[in-house]
Amino acid sequence: MLISNFRFRMIHLLMIGILAVESIFNVKCPITWLEYKLMITAIYINFMTPM
C-alpha cells in the first residue's frame, strides 16, 4: 500500500516543510511568478497595439 509506505510519508513531510519555509520567507512559487510576468506582458502588448 502506498500510503503506509514510510519513504512516501517522509518525502511528503519534507515537501510540506519546504512549502512552509517558503511561505515564512515569502518566497513566490516560480509558476505563479511566471504567470504574473506573462500577464503583465500581455497587458502591455494589448495596450500598445492600435485599435
Wavefront OBJ file of the C-alpha trace (Angstrom):
o trace
v 0.000 0.000 0.000
v 1.379 3.392 -0.993
v 0.052 5.396 1.972
v 1.648 3.124 4.545
v 4.998 3.367 2.753
v 7.487 5.042 5.123
v 9.537 6.526 2.270
v 6.442 8.133 0.732
v 5.473 9.637 4.092
v 8.933 11.129 4.656
v 9.085 12.644 1.157
v 5.591 14.090 1.655
v 6.569 15.554 5.039
v 9.726 17.046 3.513
v 7.734 18.703 0.719
v 5.275 20.184 3.216
v 8.227 21.512 5.215
v 9.752 23.130 2.128
v 6.458 24.865 1.331
v 6.148 26.059 4.934
v 9.658 27.565 4.896
v 8.978 29.254 1.541
v 5.794 30.700 2.995
v 7.598 32.027 6.077
v 10.226 33.781 3.939
v 7.606 34.997 1.436
v 9.165 33.122 -1.494
v 6.946 33.154 -4.521
v 6.243 29.965 -6.437
v 8.105 30.015 -9.782
v 4.931 29.125 -11.676
v 2.994 31.966 -10.017
v 5.845 34.374 -10.784
v 5.914 33.277 -14.435
v 2.136 33.637 -14.718
v 2.357 37.191 -13.326
v 5.121 38.172 -15.743
v 3.228 36.756 -18.734
v 0.051 38.550 -17.675
v 1.868 41.885 -17.358
v 3.469 41.353 -20.779
v 0.104 40.541 -22.361
v -1.488 43.648 -20.849
v 1.407 45.792 -22.120
v 1.197 44.327 -25.634
v -2.580 44.811 -25.767
v -2.216 48.379 -24.531
v 0.428 49.243 -27.127
v -1.375 47.822 -30.179
v -3.501 50.349 -32.058
v -7.192 49.711 -32.421
l 1 2 3 4 5 6 7 8 9 10 11 12 13 14 15 16 17 18 19 20 21 22 23 24 25 26 27 28 29 30 31 32 33 34 35 36 37 38 39 40 41 42 43 44 45 46 47 48 49 50 51
